Amino acid sequence: MVMKIVSFRRGRKTQNVLQAILKIDGVSTRTDAGKYIGKKVEVTFSKNFIRGVITRVHGDNGRVVARFRRGLPGQALLKQVKEL
């Protein structure tokens, strides 16, 4: 299972860098995405990592929202996320 960060959770004029929208390969419905709520995830950079938790489903196409402890940098977009 491969998860990637697609976007930050955002409004029309703001974006929330503590929350990211993740795309999970092989998941295309809202009910399948609901099975991942509560799973812990981690984004790894060269020396450090940022951990988070999948909190809710985003839309009907199998995307989920993950909330992270620290703000994600812009380089995190399209980066692979691993499940703990």
C-alpha positions as CSV (number, residue, x, y, z in Angstrom):
1,M,0.0,0.0,0.0
2,V,1.4,3.3,-1.1
3,M,0.2,6.6,0.3
4,K,1.2,10.0,-1.1
5,I,0.5,13.6,0.0
6,V,-1.7,15.2,-2.6
7,S,-2.3,18.6,-1.1
8,F,-2.6,20.5,2.2
9,R,-6.1,20.9,3.6
10,R,-7.1,24.4,2.5
11,G,-9.7,27.0,2.0
12,R,-10.0,29.5,-0.7
13,K,-7.4,31.9,0.7
14,T,-5.7,29.8,3.4
15,Q,-4.0,26.5,3.8
16,N,-3.5,24.4,6.9
17,V,0.0,22.9,7.0
18,L,-0.8,20.7,10.0
19,Q,-3.3,18.7,7.9
20,A,-2.6,17.0,4.6
21,I,-4.8,15.1,2.1
22,L,-3.4,11.6,1.3
23,K,-4.1,9.4,-1.7
24,I,-4.0,5.7,-1.0
25,D,-3.3,3.4,-3.9
26,G,-6.1,0.8,-4.4
27,V,-8.7,2.7,-2.4
28,S,-11.4,4.4,-4.5
29,T,-14.5,4.6,-2.3
30,R,-15.4,6.4,0.9
31,T,-16.2,3.2,2.8
32,D,-12.8,1.7,1.9
33,A,-11.0,4.9,3.0
34,G,-12.9,4.8,6.3
35,K,-11.0,1.7,7.3
36,Y,-7.8,3.7,7.6
37,I,-9.1,6.2,10.2
38,G,-6.9,6.1,13.3
39,K,-3.8,4.6,11.6
40,K,-0.5,6.3,12.4
41,V,1.6,7.6,9.5
42,E,5.1,9.1,9.1
43,V,6.8,11.4,6.5
44,T,10.5,10.9,6.4
45,F,13.0,13.5,5.3
46,S,16.8,13.2,5.2
47,K,17.4,13.3,9.0
48,N,14.1,13.9,10.6
49,F,10.5,12.7,10.4
50,I,7.0,14.0,11.1
51,R,4.4,11.7,12.5
52,G,0.7,12.1,12.2
53,V,-2.7,10.3,12.4
54,I,-5.4,9.7,9.8
55,T,-8.4,11.5,11.2
56,R,-11.2,11.5,8.6
57,V,-12.2,10.8,5.0
58,H,-12.0,13.5,2.4
59,G,-14.6,13.3,-0.4
60,D,-16.0,10.2,-2.2
61,N,-12.9,9.1,-4.1
62,G,-10.9,7.4,-1.3
63,R,-8.8,10.3,-0.1
64,V,-8.1,10.8,3.7
65,V,-7.0,13.7,5.9
66,A,-4.0,13.2,8.1
67,R,-3.2,15.5,11.0
68,F,0.5,16.0,11.8
69,R,2.2,17.1,15.0
70,R,4.4,19.7,13.2
71,G,3.7,21.7,10.1
72,L,4.7,20.1,6.9
73,P,7.1,21.9,4.5
74,G,6.2,22.5,0.9
75,Q,8.7,19.8,-0.2
76,A,6.3,17.2,1.4
77,L,3.9,17.5,-1.5
78,L,3.8,14.3,-3.6
79,K,6.1,12.6,-1.1
80,Q,5.4,9.0,0.0
81,V,4.0,8.4,3.5
82,K,4.6,5.2,5.4
83,E,2.2,3.5,7.8
84,L,3.5,2.7,11.3
